[in-house]
Amino acid sequence: MSLGSTFEAEAATPPPAKTRRIRKAKAPAPFSFRLSGAERARLACEAAGAPLGTYIRAKVLSEPVPARIRKSGISIADRKVLAQLIALLGRSRVFSNLNQLAHAANTGSLPATEETEAALVQALADLHEIRRLLLVALGLKPEAQP
């Protein structure tokens, strides 16, 4: 069978029947109205931080205004402070210094009692826990510690 006869055979076959699209229900048209600058400012003040559309919908339908929930649950200023704190922990070398002290105590090169060694290990574990809690507070996923 040659290329020409294949082409002719394909051209002779009727196109596939069109399938009907299933139409989704149309969303209702938005309802809008105009406000003066003073009216809008008054509503924004009454909304107290809630989105204006949500506040107006709640007032018109006599429903309570839903509480606005942040994804992370903490303010931007708090997130900034927490991020600075984590950065400070990383730059302070406290983890490294404690780990070196614990290693020296384990190898015997640092004269320490069992209580001192246990305190060093506990301090290192506490710092790891503080770091983990800070990362969780920021909404970040802490990596697994060895």
C-alpha positions as CSV (number, residue, x, y, z in Angstrom):
1,M,0.0,0.0,0.0
2,S,1.5,3.3,-1.0
3,L,1.5,6.6,0.8
4,G,-1.0,8.1,-1.7
5,S,-3.5,5.3,-1.2
6,T,-3.2,5.5,2.6
7,F,-3.9,9.3,2.4
8,E,-6.9,8.7,0.1
9,A,-8.3,6.0,2.4
10,E,-8.0,8.4,5.4
11,A,-9.6,11.3,3.5
12,A,-12.5,9.1,2.4
13,T,-13.5,8.1,6.0
14,P,-16.0,10.5,7.5
15,P,-15.0,12.6,10.4
16,P,-15.9,11.4,13.9
17,A,-19.2,12.5,15.2
18,K,-19.1,15.6,17.4
19,T,-19.7,14.9,21.0
20,R,-21.9,17.3,22.9
21,R,-20.2,19.3,25.6
22,I,-21.8,19.1,29.0
23,R,-22.3,22.6,30.0
24,K,-21.7,23.6,33.6
25,A,-24.3,25.7,35.3
26,K,-23.6,29.3,34.8
27,A,-22.6,31.3,37.9
28,P,-25.1,34.0,38.7
29,A,-24.1,37.5,37.5
30,P,-22.5,39.6,40.1
31,F,-24.5,42.2,41.9
32,S,-22.9,45.6,42.2
33,F,-23.8,49.0,43.4
34,R,-22.0,52.3,43.8
35,L,-21.0,54.0,47.1
36,S,-19.8,57.4,47.8
37,G,-16.3,57.8,49.3
38,A,-17.8,58.5,52.7
39,E,-20.1,55.5,52.5
40,R,-17.3,53.2,51.5
41,A,-15.1,54.5,54.3
42,R,-17.9,54.0,56.8
43,L,-18.4,50.4,55.7
44,A,-14.7,49.7,55.8
45,C,-14.5,51.1,59.3
46,E,-17.5,48.9,60.4
47,A,-16.0,45.9,58.7
48,A,-13.0,46.2,61.0
49,G,-10.5,44.4,58.7
50,A,-12.9,41.9,57.2
51,P,-13.1,41.9,53.4
52,L,-15.7,44.5,52.4
53,G,-17.6,42.2,50.1
54,T,-17.9,39.6,52.9
55,Y,-19.0,42.2,55.4
56,I,-21.7,43.7,53.0
57,R,-23.0,40.2,52.2
58,A,-23.3,39.4,55.8
59,K,-25.1,42.7,56.6
60,V,-27.6,42.4,53.7
61,L,-28.4,38.7,54.5
62,S,-28.6,39.4,58.3
63,E,-25.9,36.9,59.0
64,P,-23.0,37.2,61.4
65,V,-19.7,38.4,59.8
66,P,-17.5,35.3,59.6
67,A,-14.2,35.6,61.5
68,R,-11.2,36.1,59.2
69,I,-8.7,33.3,59.7
70,R,-5.2,33.6,58.6
71,K,-3.6,30.6,57.0
72,S,-0.8,30.5,59.5
73,G,-2.7,32.1,62.4
74,I,0.1,34.6,63.2
75,S,0.5,38.2,62.1
76,I,3.1,39.3,59.6
77,A,5.1,41.2,62.4
78,D,5.2,38.0,64.5
79,R,6.4,36.0,61.5
80,K,9.1,38.5,60.8
81,V,10.3,38.3,64.5
82,L,10.2,34.5,64.5
83,A,12.2,34.4,61.2
84,Q,14.8,36.8,62.7
85,L,15.0,34.6,65.8
86,I,15.6,31.4,63.8
87,A,18.3,33.2,61.8
88,L,19.9,34.4,65.0
89,L,19.9,30.8,66.3
90,G,21.6,29.6,63.1
91,R,24.3,32.3,63.3
92,S,25.0,32.0,67.0
93,R,27.0,28.7,66.7
94,V,25.4,27.6,70.0
95,F,24.5,24.3,68.4
96,S,28.0,23.7,67.2
97,N,29.6,24.8,70.5
98,L,27.3,22.6,72.6
99,N,27.9,19.6,70.2
100,Q,31.7,20.1,70.5
101,L,31.4,20.2,74.3
102,A,29.2,17.1,74.4
103,H,31.7,15.3,72.0
104,A,34.7,16.3,74.2
105,A,32.8,15.1,77.3
106,N,32.0,11.7,75.6
107,T,35.6,11.1,74.4
108,G,37.0,12.0,77.9
109,S,39.1,14.9,76.7
110,L,36.9,17.3,78.8
111,P,36.8,16.4,82.5
112,A,33.2,16.3,83.3
113,T,30.9,14.4,85.6
114,E,27.9,12.4,84.4
115,E,25.7,15.2,85.6
116,T,27.6,17.7,83.5
117,E,27.5,15.5,80.4
118,A,23.7,14.9,80.9
119,A,23.2,18.7,81.2
120,L,25.1,19.3,78.0
121,V,23.1,16.7,76.1
122,Q,19.9,18.1,77.5
123,A,20.8,21.7,76.6
124,L,21.5,20.5,73.0
125,A,18.2,18.7,72.9
126,D,16.4,21.8,74.2
127,L,17.9,24.0,71.6
128,H,16.8,21.6,68.9
129,E,13.3,21.6,70.3
130,I,13.2,25.4,70.4
131,R,14.3,25.5,66.8
132,R,11.6,22.9,65.8
133,L,8.9,24.9,67.6
134,L,9.9,28.1,66.0
135,L,9.8,26.5,62.5
136,V,6.4,25.0,63.3
137,A,5.2,28.5,64.5
138,L,6.3,29.9,61.2
139,G,4.3,27.2,59.3
140,L,7.5,25.6,58.0
141,K,8.3,21.9,58.0
142,P,11.3,21.2,60.2
143,E,13.8,18.7,58.8
144,A,14.6,15.5,60.6
145,Q,17.4,15.7,63.2
146,P,19.9,12.9,63.6
